[in-house]
Amino acid sequence: MRRTVEAVWRIEGAQVVSTLARVTGDVALAEDLTQEAVAEALERWPTTGVPRNAGAWLTAVARRRAIDAWRRQAALDARYRDMARDLSEIHDDEWQPIRDDVLRLVLTACHPVLSREAQVALTLRVVAGLTTEEIARLLLVPVPTVQQRIVRAKRTLSAARVPFEAPDPGEWRERLGAVLGVIYLLFTEGYAATAGQRWMRPDLAMEALRLGRVLAGQLPREPEAHGLVALMELQAARFGARTAPDGSPVLLADQDRSRWDRAQTLRGRAALARADAVGRGRGSYSLQAAIAECHAVARRFEDTDWDRIVLLYEALGRLAPSPVVELNRAVAVAMATGPGEALRIVDGLAGAKGLRGSHLLPSVRGELLGRLGRRSEARAELLAAADLTRNHREAEVLRAKAAAL
């Protein structure tokens, strides 16, 4: 039953929290109330069974807890009457997820009163429904650090009396970078799950894409909003070919490209064209979308324009330098000019902060060593990468590559 409740939380959690936040005006309170409702579900559902509309059930329980808490206050002031009246208008059988509420939840969690680290942690928790352990793995930080960030973020929002609402147009720009970053983190976790039995979490990725589309519609003159949508569309277009029928991963070189979603590819390219049409030059998301476009237009893996991808990664590295970007550039260099030069790039990343404790560096290094014929070294690197990843499917792929050597 715990797994069932966790699954419901992942699917419905953001909608329940955003609905409660809308009517209480307090994101921290809404998240606490929802967690209490989840705890009650763990107690009651094993006996009563899972309700047909689990989201409505959680919302109703959280609503009752809110009203009970207000009733325990010394006086039933005007705030109590207004809130209780609004909550009473939400009937179980009428509960509907409201798209704009989830976007407002993201915007509230990304309020500038919070640090960037707190914004990311809080959004991944209340919108994506990730556990603190999953967030810690995604951000490469200890679990207690994530817990502290989330608690501190909720207290800060309450202390600052941050309203649950979309910001005024003049405030969009100061939040845009954080919002785009968090939405793409959600998509990335869906594209390649950091942990668990599944290679991907398409539901999470598609929710991130939906939020990106809504945001781009709200900000038609922001090129990076369109660039992020383009990137997510182009990557999501490959979802149908990224797993075998048994759920095992299918890597890019082995994918059946006839299973790629051509309509979604066209939407992605159109979004990239809209970003370019604004005329401010390509930002980091648009550059990544351009890289994804190179893969999308290649009819076969062998037809990929790796030289152009290397150039795009070089531009991305200058605009938004990071060890992960440099590691991806090394992969492209290996395809364009050979593994020797790429291995020198990878070796230069040893000890890089953004890759410390990650499986990415040894996995790429193992691939390159294997191509250079250094099989025993390659096998050791691939096995080390398999031990570092927390995604069981990815570990299987890495161990299979090691065994093949």
C-alpha positions, -999 to 999 in steps of 0.1 A, spaced: 0 0 0 29 24 7 39 21 -30 4 29 -41 2 60 -19 36 71 -31 24 67 -67 -7 87 -60 15 114 -44 37 116 -75 7 119 -98 -17 141 -77 6 158 -52 14 190 -71 -23 195 -80 -34 189 -44 -8 213 -30 -15 240 -56 -53 237 -49 -47 241 -11 -22 269 -17 -47 288 -38 -74 288 -12 -52 291 19 -27 315 3 2 297 21 24 272 2 41 259 33 8 253 50 -6 237 19 23 213 17 21 204 54 -17 198 51 -11 175 20 15 155 38 -9 150 67 -35 138 42 -10 114 28 -2 100 63 -40 95 68 -42 77 35 -15 53 47 -36 45 77 -70 42 61 -65 29 26 -53 -5 36 -87 -10 52 -110 10 30 -92 6 -3 -79 33 -27 -107 58 -35 -117 62 -71 -106 98 -72 -75 98 -49 -67 134 -56 -102 145 -45 -99 124 -14 -65 139 -4 -78 174 -11 -109 168 11 -89 155 40 -64 184 38 -93 208 36 -109 193 67 -76 196 86 -73 232 75 -107 240 88 -101 221 121 -69 240 126 -86 274 121 -115 264 144 -90 257 172 -79 293 170 -90 316 198 -113 337 176 -131 330 143 -118 361 126 -126 373 91 -97 354 76 -111 321 89 -146 328 75 -133 338 41 -109 308 38 -135 283 51 -161 295 27 -137 292 -2 -127 257 9 -163 246 13 -170 254 -23 -146 226 -34 -166 194 -36 -150 160 -39 -168 151 -71 -160 184 -87 -123 185 -79 -103 192 -111 -66 198 -115 -61 235 -125 -32 239 -148 -25 275 -139 -24 266 -102 6 244 -107 24 271 -126 16 295 -98 30 270 -74 63 269 -93 64 307 -95 58 309 -57 85 284 -49 109 304 -71 102 336 -53 134 358 -51 131 358 -13 145 323 -15 180 313 -25 184 294 -57 192 262 -39 161 265 -18 140 273 -49 151 241 -66 147 219 -35 112 232 -27 99 229 -62 112 194 -67 95 185 -35 61 201 -38 57 201 -76 75 170 -87 68 150 -55 103 137 -53 115 124 -20 144 141 -2 166 111 -11 158 115 -48 164 153 -47 197 147 -29 209 123 -56 197 146 -83 215 176 -68 245 156 -56 242 169 -20 236 151 14 200 143 24 201 164 55 211 194 34 180 189 12 158 186 43 171 217 58 167 237 25 130 226 22 121 234 58 139 267 57 123 276 24 88 270 37 95 290 68 109 319 48 78 320 25 56 321 55 76 347 73 78 369 42 40 364 36 46 355 0 12 353 -17 2 323 -39 -2 342 -72 15 349 -105 39 378 -102 33 411 -119 47 414 -154 76 435 -141 86 407 -117 87 379 -143 123 384 -155 139 381 -120 122 347 -115 125 334 -151 159 319 -148 150 300 -117 117 288 -131 132 276 -164 160 258 -144 135 240 -122 112 230 -150 142 215 -169 154 197 -138 119 181 -136 121 171 -173 157 157 -168 145 135 -139 118 122 -162 141 118 -191 166 97 -172 156 89 -136 184 92 -111 172 62 -91 147 33 -91 137 5 -113 126 25 -143 149 40 -170 125 70 -175 96 87 -158 76 100 -187 48 113 -166 72 137 -148 88 147 -181 55 155 -198 43 176 -168 75 196 -171 69 200 -208 33 211 -201 45 237 -176 71 249 -202 44 254 -228 22 273 -204 51 295 -194 61 302 -231 25 311 -238 26 337 -210 60 351 -221 60 351 -260 89 375 -262 112 355 -239 134 334 -263 147 311 -236 112 300 -227 107 289 -263 142 274 -263 134 253 -233 102 241 -249 121 233 -281 146 213 -261 120 193 -242 99 186 -273 129 173 -293 140 151 -265 105 138 -257 101 129 -293 125 101 -288 107 86 -258 89 59 -278 123 44 -289 143 48 -257 130 16 -240 125 -20 -252 92 -38 -245 107 -51 -212 116 -16 -201 153 -19 -206 171 11 -221 178 15 -258 207 38 -264 207 65 -291 228 45 -316 205 15 -314 171 33 -315 146 26 -342 141 62 -355 109 53 -372 94 52 -337 104 88 -330 75 112 -328 78 132 -360 49 156 -351 66 164 -318 99 169 -336 82 195 -358 68 212 -327 103 213 -312 118 228 -343 90 253 -346 96 264 -310 133 268 -317 124 290 -347 102 311 -324 131 316 -300 154 326 -329 127 350 -343 129 371 -311 163 382 -323 184 382 -291 207 353 -299 206 318 -286 208 312 -249 218 279 -231 184 262 -237 182 272 -273 218 259 -279 209 226 -263 177 225 -284 199 230 -315 220 200 -304 189 179 -300 178 191 -335 210 177 -350 200 143 -337 164 148 -348 171 155 -384 197 127 -389 180 98 -407 205 74 -392 229 75 -363 258 75 -388 244 106 -405 246 128 -373 265 161 -379 289 156 -350 312 185 -361 282 209 -357 274 194 -323 310 200 -312 307 236 -322 274 240 -304 288 225 -272 318 248 -274 293 278 -276 273 263 -248 305 259 -227 314 295 -231 278 307 -223 271 283 -194 303 265 -184 299 234 -164 317 200 -161 286 182 -175 287 204 -206 324 197 -211 318 159 -206 291 160 -233 314 179 -256 340 151 -251 314 126 -262 308 146 -293 345 151 -300 349 113 -298 323 108 -325 337 136 -346 375 131 -344 381 100 -323 384 88 -287 420 99 -281 413 137 -280 381 131 -261 399 111 -234 422 140 -228 392 162 -222 376 137 -198 408 132 -179 410 169 -174 376 167 -156 388 144 -129 378 158 -95 355 184 -110 330 194 -83 299 190 -105 309 154 -113 322 143 -79 304 111 -68 285 108 -102 286 78 -125 288 100 -155 326 105 -156 336 68 -153 309 57 -177 321 80 -205 358 72 -196 350 35 -198 334 39 -233 364 59 -246 390 34 -231 370 6 -247 372 22 -281 410 27 -277 414 -10 -270 423 -6 -233 398 -32 -223 407 -40 -187 408 -3 -178 375 2 -196 358 -26 -178 370 -13 -144 356 22 -152 322 8 -164 318 -13 -133 327 16 -111 300 37 -129 275 9 -124 282 9 -86 277 47 -85 244 50 -103 212 45 -83 191 36 -114 189 -1 -117 183 -1 -154 213 21 -161 235 -2 -139 224 -32 -160 234 -14 -192 268 -5 -177 275 -40 -164 265 -55 -198 290 -32 -215 317 -43 -191 308 -80 -196 310 -75 -234 347 -64 -230 
